[in-house]
Amino acid sequence: MVSALLLELRDRRDALLVEAAALLSPEEQEQAYALAARLIHADRTATPEELSLLSQVGSALTLPAERLQEIAAACEPPLA
């Protein structure tokens, strides 16, 4: 049952992102995007799949691309 639910969520991810984004204020969209960016960098490595998902999240939001870049850059871990 859980596997079926996860498959359905994966298949509907894009639609769910758009629906959720429509309910958020611009400030909440910034917070959601920052959280997603921080999560993909939590282990100090962002995989291509994680970066693709972050791009999909950004595409669902109504924030300007420049602002998304600023947020993503601020969330990257510092160089060692």
Steps between C-alpha positions, in 0.01 A plus 500: 500500500778743588682416177187576298458831680862597438468411132186712470672794671797468267274490196304807616799697633491776239127560541531497878786752487294738287195461724702561816687798354171670412405497868821668619576869529824620336670497842382145565621397154845637586499307827390178329768534233768577760398194700521281190842646413628443852374141498681410179823643643457341845769241428719763326445325166218569257435218254372568148165353605478737798591800284236394248237482773603845627462633147151348480407662830628835372303463178179449695551824693423851377828646622738662249789280385750749643346466845508120478871519413567730795321265740674190363841666522438605861411140589810339354750377756822701532806366321727302727 
